[in-house]
Each structure stands twice: as C-alpha cells, then as structure tokens.
Amino acid sequence: MRQKLQLNVERRRLLLFLFTVFSVYLFWSILLPVNAAPDEPMRFQIPYFIYQNGRLPVGYEPQILDPNWGFSYAFLPYLSGILSAVFIKIVSFFTTELAALYIAARFTSVLCSTVTAYFCYKLSKEWFPGPERWMFMGLVLFLPQFAFCSSYYNNESISVMSIAMILYCWVSGTKENWPIKRCALFAVALSICFLSYYNAYGFILCSAILFILCVAFQGDRKIHWKPLFGKGFFIVGIVAVLAGWWFVRNYLLYDGDFLGRSALNLCGEQHAIDALKPSMRQSLRDQGYSLPDMLKNTSWIEYSFKSFIAYFGWMDVWVTDWLYRAFLFLFGLAGAGLLLRCKNAVRRLKAAFASRPLQTRRQIFLHGAMLLAMGITLFLSMYYSYTSDYQPQGRYLMPLLIPLMYYVTVGLRSAFSFAARVLKRPKLEQTLSGAVFACMALALAFSIGTAVIPAYFS
C-alpha cells in the first residue's frame, strides 16, 4: 500500500512536470512572432508546401527555393516538416492566418521536447537514485536555449528527442542485455535520428559501436555471433523500413547523392545570388587559416558557448552577462566535482571489475560511446564553421546537451557531497541539488521576462 502510494505521488509529479515544460514551450511558441527565429522562414516552406500540395517536395521546387541562397532544406531530412504539415492541416480548418500556421508548425518542436522531458525522466531514474534526478532534468529542460529551440520550427528539437530515446536504450540495454522490446525502441529512435539532423549522426555511429561491443562480447572470451546478428538484423530491418526510404529517394532524385548535400550545393550554385554562391564564398580554410587559428583568433568559442546557453531570435536577443558567468561557474564547479570523483577512479574500477566485471565493462563502453558522440558533435560544428560557413551557433551543439548535462550533474553531485562531508551537514547535498533545479527554472523565467518579451513587445 505504501509503495503504491509512493508510485502515485511520483506519477503525479511527472505529469505535473511534463505539463509545466509543455506549457512553457507552447507559451513561447505563441509569443514568438513570425520570422523571429534562425532559418525558420526558410524551413517553414517545407511543411507549408506539403500542406498546399499534398506531397513531399523535391529540393529544387521553385516554390521553396530561397531567393538569396538559391537552395531549399528539402534536400535534407525533414521528418519534422512532415509532422508539422499535419498540424498545419488541422489548424487550417479553423484559420489560414500565417501566424496561426507558424504556431501549428512549431507544435512539432513543442511536442518533441515534451517527449524529450519524458525520456529525461526515464534516464534520470536509471542514472541517479536521489534528488539529483530533478537537478539533471532542470539542467536539460530549463536551459534557456533548449527552451527556445523547443518553441520554433526546426530540426534541433526532434534530433534531441531521438538522442534522449537512444541514450535511454543505451543505458537500459547495457543493463538488461538488449531484450527485443528494447531493440525495437532502439530501432525507432535511430530511425527518427536518421530523419532529423546530420549533426546528430555521431550518436548513430556510436550506437552501432556500443551495440556490437555489448552484444558480441559478454565477458566469456568468445564472440556471441547469434545474438549479434539476430538482434542486429532486427534493428537494421526496422530502420531500413522507417528511414531507408528517404535515402533511396534521394539516391533516385539526385543522381546517386543519397545524403543530398552535393545536390544542395549544386542548386545553390545555380540559383543563389552571386555573393552567396558556394564557389564565391571563401571559408576560413580557403583563406589559409588553420582550425586552431579559428578557435584562437575568432570568437567561435565565446559565441558557441553563449548561444548554447541563451541567444535568441536571429542571434540578436541575449540576456545579461551575469547569466553566462553563472553558467560558466556552474560548469566549472561540475568540472571540479568530476576531478574529485576521478581521484579514486582507478581503485573504484578495480573493485568494480572484481565484483561485476561484465557490467563494469559495459559501463566503460557506455561512457566511451557518450564521450565519443559528444566529441563528434562538437567537431562537426567546428568543421562546418571552418570549411563551409562560419556560424558559431549553440543550436548546432544541441545533440550533446543530454550527455553533457549528465556529466555536469555527476560533477555537481560530487562537489555537493564533498561540501556536505566537510561542513558535516548531511542534507546539504539535497538542498543544493534542489537549489540548482530552482535556479534553472528562474534562469528560464528571467530570460523570457527580461530578454524575449521586451524584444518583441517593448
């Protein structure tokens, strides 16, 4: 009876939390004017085209080509556009006002980020036994920039949702030895990721590596081929059905270019204004700079960090500097906590290997996969700015948000635990974890109240 009561209380907390984040994201999506978010007008043409024509657009459709850049985003995966077209169609029964159709398209982002919140809750139960669970969820879901990405039509929100699902499958799969039910969810998550955003593809690569290492090698010095191929082909089959059609379609439409990148550049070369043609735009690499030069001599690191925290609009609406410094302090404190935790890491690993060698090995594989996926995401953002179009924007780093905040939470928990031991106050860790959650909620409210609303309604 007592356990059932606790379960009901926990369920109510979850529903209240999901309703809260859904309401905040929806409120921001309604608050945001038309043409007030990066790339949204250009991306909006895709669901609007589907709504008007009842079919998927080809990349070089004249109706959706940008008059300046000369290409469209229909060359790239647009699962979010297909979903948004459904919501636009529903809203069109009541009104066809442009602002209302924009809000309808944005509902995909609102919904995807709410699903992300649910899987963050599931992850927090796997990762953290105590009050730091809510600290982790606050760090992810109340981050002002993530909330902004959840309020307008883009590919970031659906890619983060797919990554939340993938990470949940990683964590639970390594514990449960990848049952078929988990493999099915894993396949769906990978399919969504394939159809969301190329910046998130590092998680697909690391998914394959982690799955092979965990399923093929089970601690008995032999390779388990049967479960590897059985479960592996089961996952690949589902992904091929749910996501493979897109790449086959690209292959047929764009002369073998299954990713659509080359076709996009060719379209831009043919239709863009002269100054924006790919052949006329010189990247930093073309100008003779090295990648370290870009990181050292430009503001790439500063703008990427700040726009990962809270840069709104077209990177022209920002919050007061002390908020960025507060996040920098928080990350620094987490880094110090991780160093404290790593101090006795070798001893803990030896003890863990002695008691549970298979699970410990899988945990090492899991953390290796998360760190590698984060590194790939960071590298892709840097490489794009260096070789193609210099855009230090935090939204390109959103795929690494959840694993990053996991390590931030681990670091903060370690730092708070150390402080509680030194000060001999056992409940200090719980108090500080709750304070971080509250501060994240306040940071989000502060960002909307002092930056967003004044920018559009002053």
Residue, then its C-alpha position, 0 to 999 in steps of 0.5 A: m500500500r505504501q509503495k503504491l502510494q509512493l508510485n502515485v505521488e511520483r506519477r503525479r509529479l511527472l505529469l505535473f512536470l511534463f505539463t509545466v515544460f509543455s506549457v512553457y514551450l507552447f507559451w513561447s511558441i505563441l509569443l514568438p512572432v513570425n520570422a523571429a527565429p534562425d532559418e525558420p522562414m526558410r524551413f517553414q516552406i517545407p511543411y507549408f508546401i506539403y500542406q498546399n500540395g499534398r506531397l513531399p517536395v523535391g529540393y529544387e521546387p521553385q516554390i521553396l527555393d530561397p531567393n538569396w541562397g538559391f537552395s531549399y532544406a528539402f534536400l535534407p531530412y525533414l521528418s519534422g516538416i512532415l509532422s508539422a504539415v499535419f498540424i498545419k492541416i488541422v489548424s487550417f480548418f479553423t484559420t489560414e492566418l500565417a501566424a496561426l500556421y507558424i504556431a501549428a508548425r512549431f507544435t512539432s518542436v513543442l511536442c518533441s521536447t515534451v517527449t524529450a522531458y519524458f525520456c529525461y525522466k526515464l534516464s534520470k531514474e536509471w542514472f541517479p537514485g536521489p534528488e539529483r534526478w530533478m537537478f539533471m532534468g532542470l539542467v536539460l529542460f530549463l536551459p534557456q536555449f533548449a527552451f527556445c529551440s523547443s518553441y520554433y520550427n526546426n530540426e534541433s528539437i526532434s534530433v534531441m528527442s531521438i538522442a534522449m530515446i537512444l541514450y535511454c536504450w543505451v543505458s537500459g540495454t547495457k543493463e538488461n542485455w538488449p531484450i527485443k522490446r528494447c531493440a525495437l525502441f532502439a530501432v525507432a529512435l535511430s530511425i527518427c535520428f536518421l530523419s532529423y539532423y546530420n549533426a546528430y549522426g555521431f550518436i548513430l555511429c556510436s550506437a552501432i559501436l556500443f551495440i556490437l561491443c555489448v552484444a558480441f562480447q559478454g565477458d566469456r572470451k568468445i564472440h556471441w555471433k547469434p545474438l549479434f546478428g539476430k538482434g542486429f538484423f532486427i534493428v537494421g530491418i526496422v530502420a531500413v523500413l522507417a528511414g531507408w526510404w528517404f535515402v533511396r529517394n534521394y539516391l533516385l532524385y539526385d543522381g546517386d547523392f543519397l545524403g543530398r548535400s552535393a545536390l544542395n550545393l549544386c542548386g545553390e550554385q545555380h540559383a543563389i545570388d552571386a555573393l552567396k554562391p558556394s564557389m564565391r564564398q571563401s571559408l576560413r580554410d580557403q583563406g589559409y587559416s588553420l582550425p586552431d587559428m579559428l578557435k584562437n583568433t575568432s570568437w567561435i568559442e565565446y559565441s558557441f558557448k553563449s548561444f548554447i546557453a541563451y541567444f535568441g531570435w536571429m542571434d540578436v536577443w541575449v540576456t545579461d552577462w551575469l547569466y553566462r558567468a553563472f553558467l560558466f561557474l556552474f560548469g566549472l564547479a561540475g568540472a571540479g566535482l568530476l576531478l574529485r570523483c576521478k581521484n579514486a577512479v582507478r581503485r573504484l574500477k578495480a573493485a568494480f571489475a572484481s565484483r561485476p566485471l561484465q557490467t563494469r565493462r559495459q559501463i566503460f563502453l557506455h561512457g566511451a560511446m557518450l564521450l565519443a558522440m559528444g566529441i563528434t558533435l562538437f567537431l562537426s560544428m567546428y568543421y562546418s564553421y571552418t570549411s563551409d560557413y562560419q556560424p558559431q551557433g549553440r543550436y548546432l551543439m544541441p545533440l550533446l546537451i543530454p550527455l553533457m548535462y549528465y556529466v555536469t550533474v555527476g560533477l555537481r553531485s560530487a562537489f555537493s557531497f564533498a561540501a556536505r562531508v566537510l561542513k558535516r551537514p548531511k542534507l546539504e547535498q539535497t538542498l543544493s541539488g534542489a537549489v540548482f533545479a530552482c535556479m534553472a527554472l528562474a534562469l528560464a523565467f528571467s530570460i523570457g521576462t527580461a530578454v524575449i518579451p521586451a524584444y518583441f513587445s517593448 
